[in-house]
Amino acid sequence: MSSLTKMLLILDLFSVDKPIWSADEIIQYCGHSRPTGYRYVKELCDAGLLRRAEGGYALGPRVIELDYYIRQCDPLLIACRPVMVRVAQESGCDVLLASMYGTKIMAVHQELAHETGQIAFGRGRPMPLFRGGGSKVLLASMTASQLKKLYDRYGVEIADAGLGATWPEFRKQMLKYRNDGHVVSIGELDPNAAGIAVPIPVGDALDPATLVILTTRSRFDLMEKALLIDMAMNAARQIETSMRGNREVQARSLLLS
């Protein structure tokens, strides 16, 4: 592991449960020597990725700045926002955009149907890898070899989530999700919530993404599921079309420049 990787892994220590770490805690947890640990912390502070806080160090302003750039420039977000706003208004449901980065799944954007709405796993909060409609849709988008590596590493967790007690069972379940084109999830991440997740066709250049329509379980029970699935699939297709159009505009601009 390179020195740069070791230094950047320090950022993974920070969480909602423990937002502040002292230099000594960082050094002890990561197993660095004191000179190396202090040097890493100083370099992260100089880059704005960490800042001094009462009792130690916290994530720095550079993280906020980078998040702003993502919100303004990410092509998937640009294509998704207007579609998600419309779906939230028409359905009265909350709408979530989630993506997969390595073996980490998290929401990258959300549109709430009501100002008082709340999503258990909103923007930036990692989701359970094997629970919830969004996670299952993203897993189903993986290749067989990727899924096999995942199964070899997390076989117990996969079985506990009811996705298969053996590799063939797990693979079969993922194929079913892919062929269905959607996953219905009820009470998996929030006991009072239910929703439908569909894949967003983003192509090979981007990380897999999913669109999730969420509402309360009581309201979900009264809704026409087929109509909700159609709405989600149509929204995913509209996002794909918008992204394709944006790429064509950018390509023409490059040719003219």
C-alpha positions in Angstrom: 0.0 0.0 0.0 1.4 3.4 -1.0 2.0 6.2 1.4 -0.6 8.3 -0.3 -3.2 5.5 0.1 -2.3 5.1 3.8 -2.7 8.9 4.3 -6.0 9.1 2.5 -7.4 6.1 4.5 -7.3 8.3 7.6 -10.3 10.1 6.1 -12.3 6.9 6.4 -12.1 7.1 10.2 -14.5 10.0 10.4 -18.2 9.3 10.9 -21.4 10.5 12.4 -20.6 8.4 15.5 -17.1 9.8 15.8 -16.6 13.1 13.9 -13.5 14.1 15.8 -10.2 12.2 16.2 -7.1 13.2 18.1 -3.7 12.8 16.4 -2.8 10.1 18.9 -6.0 8.2 18.2 -5.4 8.3 14.5 -1.8 7.1 15.0 -2.8 4.3 17.3 -5.8 3.1 15.2 -3.9 3.2 11.9 -0.6 1.8 13.3 1.6 4.6 12.0 4.7 5.7 13.7 4.3 9.1 15.5 6.4 11.0 13.0 4.6 9.5 10.0 1.2 9.9 11.7 1.7 13.6 12.5 3.1 14.2 9.0 0.0 12.7 7.4 -2.3 14.7 9.6 -0.4 17.9 8.8 -0.5 17.2 5.0 -4.3 16.5 5.2 -4.8 19.8 7.1 -2.6 21.7 4.6 -4.9 20.3 1.8 -8.0 21.4 3.6 -9.2 17.8 4.0 -8.9 18.0 7.8 -9.1 20.9 10.2 -8.4 21.5 13.8 -11.4 21.1 16.1 -12.0 21.0 19.8 -10.5 17.7 21.0 -8.6 16.9 17.8 -9.3 17.0 14.1 -12.5 17.0 11.9 -13.1 16.9 8.2 -12.1 20.1 6.5 -13.6 22.7 4.2 -12.1 21.2 1.1 -14.6 18.3 1.4 -17.5 20.8 1.3 -15.9 22.5 -1.7 -15.5 19.2 -3.6 -19.1 18.3 -2.8 -20.2 21.6 -4.3 -18.3 20.8 -7.5 -20.0 17.4 -7.7 -23.4 18.9 -7.3 -22.9 21.5 -10.0 -20.9 19.4 -12.6 -21.7 15.7 -12.3 -23.4 14.7 -15.6 -25.7 12.1 -13.9 -26.9 14.7 -11.3 -27.5 17.3 -14.0 -29.7 14.8 -16.0 -31.5 13.4 -13.0 -32.5 16.5 -11.1 -35.4 17.8 -13.3 -36.8 14.2 -13.7 -36.6 13.5 -10.0 -38.4 16.8 -9.2 -41.2 15.9 -11.6 -41.6 12.4 -10.3 -41.7 13.6 -6.7 -44.4 16.1 -7.5 -46.5 13.7 -9.6 -46.2 10.7 -7.3 -46.1 12.5 -3.9 -43.2 10.2 -3.1 -39.6 10.9 -2.2 -37.1 10.1 -4.9 -33.5 9.0 -4.4 -30.6 8.6 -6.7 -28.0 6.1 -5.5 -24.8 4.8 -7.0 -22.1 2.2 -6.3 -18.5 2.9 -5.7 -16.4 -0.2 -5.4 -18.3 -2.1 -2.7 -19.9 1.0 -1.2 -23.4 2.1 -2.0 -24.7 5.5 -1.2 -27.3 8.1 -2.2 -25.9 11.0 -4.2 -29.1 13.1 -4.6 -32.6 13.2 -3.2 -35.9 15.1 -3.9 -38.5 15.1 -1.2 -42.2 15.3 -2.0 -42.8 17.3 1.2 -40.5 19.7 3.1 -41.0 17.7 6.3 -40.0 14.4 4.5 -37.1 12.4 5.8 -35.1 9.6 4.2 -33.3 7.1 6.4 -30.4 6.8 4.1 -30.1 10.2 2.4 -27.3 11.8 0.5 -23.9 10.7 1.6 -24.9 8.0 4.1 -23.7 4.6 3.0 -26.4 2.0 2.6 -26.3 -1.7 3.6 -24.7 -3.6 0.8 -27.3 -6.4 0.7 -30.5 -4.8 1.9 -32.9 -2.4 0.3 -34.2 -2.1 -3.3 -31.5 0.3 -4.5 -28.6 -1.9 -3.3 -30.2 -5.0 -4.9 -30.6 -3.3 -8.2 -27.0 -2.2 -8.2 -25.7 -5.6 -7.2 -27.7 -7.1 -10.1 -25.9 -4.8 -12.5 -22.5 -6.4 -11.7 -20.9 -9.0 -13.8 -20.8 -12.7 -12.8 -17.1 -12.5 -11.9 -17.7 -9.4 -9.8 -20.6 -11.1 -8.0 -18.5 -14.2 -7.4 -15.8 -12.1 -5.7 -18.4 -10.4 -3.6 -19.9 -13.8 -2.6 -16.6 -15.2 -1.7 -16.0 -12.3 0.7 -19.5 -11.7 2.1 -21.2 -15.2 1.8 -22.5 -15.1 5.4 -23.9 -11.6 5.0 -25.5 -12.5 1.7 -27.2 -15.6 3.3 -28.4 -13.5 6.2 -30.0 -11.0 3.8 -31.9 -13.9 2.2 -30.2 -13.5 -1.2 -28.9 -17.1 -1.4 -27.3 -19.7 0.8 -25.0 -20.8 -2.0 -23.2 -19.1 -4.9 -25.7 -20.5 -7.5 -28.6 -19.3 -5.5 -27.1 -15.8 -5.1 -26.4 -15.6 -8.9 -29.9 -16.8 -9.7 -31.4 -14.1 -7.5 -29.3 -11.4 -9.1 -30.4 -12.6 -12.5 -34.0 -12.4 -11.5 -33.6 -8.8 -10.3 -31.9 -7.9 -13.6 -34.6 -9.6 -15.7 -37.4 -8.1 -13.7 -36.0 -4.6 -14.2 -37.0 -3.5 -10.7 -37.0 -4.4 -7.0 -39.7 -3.8 -4.5 -38.5 -3.3 -0.9 -40.7 -3.0 2.1 -39.3 -2.1 5.5 -35.8 -3.3 4.9 -33.9 0.0 5.7 -36.7 1.8 7.5 -39.6 -0.3 9.1 -42.1 2.4 8.1 -40.9 2.9 4.5 -41.4 1.0 1.2 -40.4 1.7 -2.3 -39.4 0.6 -5.8 -35.9 0.7 -7.3 -35.0 0.6 -11.0 -31.6 0.7 -12.8 -30.6 3.8 -14.7 -28.8 2.9 -17.9 -25.7 5.0 -17.6 -23.3 3.1 -19.9 -19.9 1.7 -19.1 -18.2 5.0 -18.6 -20.1 5.8 -15.3 -20.6 3.9 -12.0 -23.9 1.9 -11.9 -26.8 4.0 -10.7 -30.4 3.4 -9.5 -33.5 5.5 -9.0 -35.6 4.7 -5.9 -39.2 5.9 -5.3 -40.0 5.9 -1.6 -43.1 6.5 0.6 -44.6 5.2 3.8 -45.6 1.6 4.1 -49.2 2.5 4.7 -49.4 4.7 1.6 -47.5 2.2 -0.4 -50.1 -0.5 0.4 -52.8 1.7 -1.2 -50.9 2.6 -4.3 -51.0 0.8 -7.7 -47.7 -0.9 -7.8 -47.7 -1.4 -11.6 -48.2 2.3 -12.2 -45.4 3.1 -9.8 -43.0 0.7 -11.5 -43.9 2.2 -14.9 -43.3 5.7 -13.6 -39.9 4.7 -12.2 -38.9 2.9 -15.5 -40.0 5.9 -17.6 -38.0 8.2 -15.4 -34.9 6.1 -15.8 -35.3 6.1 -19.6 -35.8 9.9 -19.6 -32.6 10.3 -17.6 -30.7 8.1 -20.1 -32.1 10.2 -23.0 -31.1 13.4 -21.3 -27.5 12.2 -20.6 -27.2 11.1 -24.2 -28.4 14.5 -25.4 -26.0 16.3 -23.1 -23.0 14.2 -24.3 -23.9 15.0 -28.0 -24.1 18.7 -27.2 -20.7 18.5 -25.5 -19.2 16.6 -28.5 -20.5 19.2 -30.9 -19.1 22.0 -28.7 -15.6 20.3 -28.8 -15.7 20.0 -32.5 -16.6 23.7 -32.9 -14.0 24.9 -30.4 
